[in-house]
Amino acid sequence: MPTGRQMEKVILKVYLHPKSSKNEIIGPYRDGIKVKVTAPPVKGKANEALIRFLAKELEISPSQIEILTGHHSREKTLRISNSNALTLKGKTISLENGSG
């Protein structure tokens, strides 16, 4: 087993609701979480808003969040690097057994 500090990676499914009145995490939804962003789904603006918003909420750099699938869909799969736990607004979202 490697020793020292390891970079953890978390795979997270996100259901994105663009053109919302505010940026917010709704909570568990299906097998991931539902997130609303104010940006429209035009030219990647909603994806960019999602990454910036989640980075701010997780207190990590936006470069540590990558969209793996769903660039042109509301259903996205993200890879979050260097994250020990997904703690959002004081709540830990369980990714086990398809919460939501």
Order of alpha helices (4+ residues) and beta strands (2+ residues): beta-beta-beta-alpha-beta-beta-beta-beta
